[in-house]
Amino acid sequence: MSVVIQAQRLRSEMDRRGLSARELARVAGLSAPTVCTALAGRPIAQRSLQLIAETLSRIPPNTVADTLLGVAIEGLGE
């Protein structure tokens, strides 16, 4: 089964963690073209989505990057 993810949201989550498409692919155990396909808003395998989600959940967002990207950080009064 294929799924289409929100490409901009994936890019945002990658940016928050300082990950390039190639780095995310390597850490998730996927090919770089698979991650690029997701970033283009095209369908990827449900298993690929699961691996991306698991990888992003294991890597904490960089709070400095969050501030620079304008992401509200809980407890900072934004």
Secondary structure, DSSP 4 states (H G I P E B T S, - for coil): -EE---HHHHHHHHHHHT--HHHHHHHHT--HHHHHHHHTT--EEHHHHHHHHHHHHHSPPPHHHHHHHT---TTTT-
